[in-house]
Amino acid sequence: MSNIEADINKMSFEIVESIFKKEGSQRSKYINEIDKALGVLVNDGVYAYYVYVKSKNISDVFLDLLGDLQKFVDNTEEKKEWEDYFQELSKDLNKLLFFRELLEKVLIYARYHAKAKENKTKEEKKENV
């Protein structure tokens, strides 16, 4: 059994690390999408988050790195496609709300990681000038 908080920290860190591997405008786009995706999740729910992420073509970061959340909500080891997973998840309100809470925490932590990393990058650039 793993620690939920440790896994949430790890996922949020991995999201930011994958964003900072992107170049220039792509990086800025993904950083901005953290807040937008969080807003969609909070205001409109888990399925709206899924649809938003797919429509913005940012699932490589905002879905693919969240696979570990499934293990805290489901007892099965089987990995499902996200579309099927969200359809099934919506049938159980307790699981849906728990998943939403975990996902919200991941995105909030990712936002803080991104801000800290941006500040560190800016400071390093100033020092090199």
N, C-alpha and C positions, 0 to 999 in steps of 0.2 A: 504494500500500500504506500503510495507516495503522498507527499504533502501538497495539498491544493495550493496553498500560498506560494510555495517554492515554484510550482509549475506555472502559476500565473505570472510570477516575476520573470521566469525564464521565457515564456511566450512573449511577453511584452518587450523584453530585451531583444529577442530574436526578430520581432517585427521591425524594431528600430534599426537593428544591424542590417537587415535586408534592405531597408529604405536607404540607408547611407551608402550602400554599395551602388546605388543608382547615381547617374550623373545629372548635374545641373537642374534643368526644369523638371525632369522626372522626379528627382528627389524632393523638390519643393511641392510638387503636386501631391505626392504621397504623404508628406508631412501635414499638409492642409487637410488631406482626406481623413486623417485620424479624428480630428474634431468633427468633421461632417458625418463620418460614419457613426461616431458616438452619438451625435445629435439624432440621427435617424433611429438608432437603436433605442434611445431613451424615449423619444417622442412617438415612435411608430411601431416598435417591437422587433422581435428577432427575425421574422420573415421579411419585413421591410428592409432590415439591415442586409440580409442575404441578397435581395433583389437589387438594392442600391449598389452593393459591392460588385455584383455581376454586371450591372449596367455601366459602371464606370471603368470596367476592365482592370480592377485592382484586386481581384481574388487571389492573385499569386502571393500577396502579402496578407490580406485581410481575411482570407479563408484558409488557405493552404497551411498556414502556420498555427492554426487553431485546432488541429486534429486531436491534441491531447485533452481538450475540453470534453470531447465525447466520452472519454473513459470515466469522467466524474459523474456523468449523467446517466449513462447506460452501463449495464452489467456485462454486456456482450463485448467480445474482443473484435467482432466484425466491424470493419470500417465501411461505411456506406457513402455513397455519393451525397453531396451536400443537399441537393434537391430532395432526395428521398429522406434524408435525415431530418430536415426541417419539417417535412410533411408529417413524419412519424412523431416528431417531438411535439408538434402542436396538438396532438391527441391527449397529452398528459400535462395538465396545467402546472402541477408542481415541478415536473422536470423542466418545462419551458421557462418558468420563472427562475429556477435555479441556474439554468444555462444562461439566461439573460443577465443575471447578477454576476456570474463569472466573466462573461464576455465584456460587460461594462467595466469591470475591474481591470481586465487586460488592457482595454483601450485607454483607460485613465492612466494606468502606469506607463503605457507606451507614450502617451502625450508628455508625461514628465521626463521619461528617458530621452525623447526627441528634443525637448527644450534644453535639457542639460547638455546633450551632445552638440546641439547647434551652438550654444554658448561656448563650449570648450573649443569647437572648431574656429569660431570667430576670434577667440583669445589667441589661439595658436597662429592664426594668420597675422594678427597684430604683432606678435612677437617676432615673426619672420620678416617683417617689413623693416 
